[in-house]
Every structure is written in C-alpha cells, then in structure tokens.
C-alpha cells in the first residue's frame, strides 16, 4: 500500500506560517523582537539544507534499511507476512495506526533524549537549539547530521511488523506536530496538557534556564517524559532565556553546524587518557576530566542544594 509523506504538503505550510508569524510579531509590540533577521536567515539556510539532504538519506533509509529489516523479520509464509516471533505482521487497521504512532513517539523520545545526553549527538542536535529566538523559524533550524543516525532509533518498528510506509507517515505526522510547537502565541491548553506535549512545554525544552535544561523530550505526547522523569511544566513567573550556554556566536551556517564538534576536538586534547577522550565524545555534554566544567545534572543538583540551604537558613531565622 502506498502513502504520501505528510511533509510533502507540510514544507510549503511551514514557510507560510513562518511568514504569518513574522508579520504578526512585527506589527504587535508584545513580541516585536520575536524575529531577528540574521537568525532567521541562518535558520532558513539550515532548513533548506535539511530539506535537500533529508529525501536522499530517507530514500536510502527506507529502501536499504527499513525494507531490509522488514523483509528479514517478516518473511512471506504461504503468501502471508509472518513475524519471526510467531505473529502475523501488522496490517493497516485503525488501531494499528494508533499503535504505530505511539511507537513512533516512544522512539522519538529516546532519540531526542539521547541527543541531549550524548555529546557527539548533542554536537549534531545543538544546531536546533543554538538560536536565542523561539519562533516558527527556529523550528526549521535543524542539524544536517541528525538525519544520518535518527533511523537507528526506529529500526525495531519494522522488525516487529509495522509496515515501512506506515512508519514513514507516522514520522511525518510527528514532524508536523513538532513544527507548530515552536511559538509563544499559544498559551497553556488545560486538560490537553495532561498528556500532550504542548507549546509551553516546548518553550521549557528550548530554555537555557538551569531548572529547565534537558526537559520535555517528547514528540506529541508528554507521557514518556513523565514516566522517565524528564517532564517540567512552564513556570510563568520565570523569565525564560532561550538558546544554549555555549552558542556558536555566528550566523555562518558552517560554523553553526560544526562548532560543537570543534569544541569536542579541543576538549579531547586536554587529557592523554583514552578513557577521558572517550567521555568527551560519548559522555554527557559538560563532562570534564578535571571538573572544570559540569554536566547539566551536576549543575541542577548544585542549584537544588543551594536552594535547600537557603530555605533551611530562612527557616532558622524565622524561628
């Protein structure tokens, strides 16, 4: 069965909505500085590059990887696709679509979370977070290298019997939802906030405030963030600062794409030990062999400890 990837129709809509948000923000004082022209130019360049590379990589992925895995794990037995684990490969019933979308979101959560936990992957993903602006233009500011390894997190889906075409459609739906999350114009959504990944939650994800960092990795659901301890609600009393603590400080696309890889190389030369070199590449961002820099978890633990000490001191003074 043949399906069209929703992103075929999504890309023109992306540009239209970016233009609409841009015009609206420039005509209203509340978010008049929502867009920076140079940042927008850099983001669009990243997006154009991704839109050119993605079809090439995805074609290889679907034809050579997903189809290969599907064929190996779901051979034809008397004209019927049977999974090697003993069940009939999944068809196209409505509930299978829902299960596939859920499986896609689970895969996306771990793909996204590891992009923040493994420095080599963070070097590819940091492109998306490197703008100080949070808008629909930032949504298309994607790294070009993430396309290469992202399929590895989804290989289990064709292996257990989801049709390749269904997986591709679900990936497209996920991307459409992710795009529209990048706006400050949508407030908290009440009951929907209990299970969906919403716009305010994604604002948290893009913030560089210490308490917000490495939170809300979900795609269209927040249930996996809640299950695995990475969910954080937006506190409207906290003034959000977007971007990253070590930005590229450049509008040059090549610098934006490679600056963190360059930093990894510099850090690797700080120690002669192979273990330390390995950790600078595959450890969490911020790890250092001498404690000169800290991981997000270490900084958050430090902040929590300081706040607890202040609270205890205030309690003693009130007595």
C-alpha positions, 0 to 999 in steps of 0.5 A: 500500500502506498502513502504520501509523506505528510511533509510533502504538503507540510514544507510549503505550510511551514514557510507560510506560517513562518511568514504569518508569524513574522508579520504578526510579531512585527506589527504587535509590540508584545513580541516585536523582537520575536524575529531577528533577521540574521537568525532567521536567515541562518535558520532558513539556510539550515532548513533548506539544507535539511530539506535537500539532504533529508529525501536522499538519506530517507530514500536510502533509509527506507529502501536499504534499511527499513525494507531490509529489516522488514523483509528479514523479520517478516518473511512471506509464509504461504503468501502471508507476512509472518513475524519471526516471533510467531505473529502475523505482521501488522496490517493497516487497521485503525488501531494499528495506526494508533499503535504505530504512532505511539511507537513512533513517539516512544522512539522519538523520545529516546532519540531526542533524549539521547541527543541531549545526553550524548555529546557527539549527538548533542554536537549534531542536535545543538544546531536546533537549539543554538538560536536565542529566538523561539519562533516558527523559524527556529523550528526549521533550524535543524542539524544536517547530521541528525538525519544520518543516525535518527533511523537507528532509533526506529529500526525495531518498528519494522522488525516487529511488523509495522509496515515501512510506509506506515512508519514513514507517515507516522514520522511525518505526522510527528514532524508536523506536530513538532513544527507548530510547537515552536511559538509563544502565541499559544498559551497553556491548553488545560486538560490537553496538557495532561498528556500532550506535549504542548507549546509551553512545554516546548518553550521549557525544552528550548530554555537555557534556564538551569531548572529547565535544561534537558526537559520535555523530550517528547514528540506529541505526547508528554507521557514518556517524559513523565514516566522517565522523569524528564517532564517540567511544566512552564513556570510563568513567573520565570523569565525564560532565556532561550538558546544554549550556554555555549552558542556558536556566536555566528550566523555562518551556517558552517560554523553553526553546524560544526562548532560543537564538534570543534569544541569536542576536538579541543576538549579531547586534547586536554587529557592523554587518557583514552578513557577521558577522550572517550567521555568527551565524545560519548559522555554527557555534554559538560563532562570534564576530566578535571571538573572544570566544567559540569554536566547539566545534572551536576549543575541542577543538583548544585542549584537544588542544594543551594536552594535547600540551604537557603530555605533551611537558613530562612527557616532558622531565622524565622524561628 
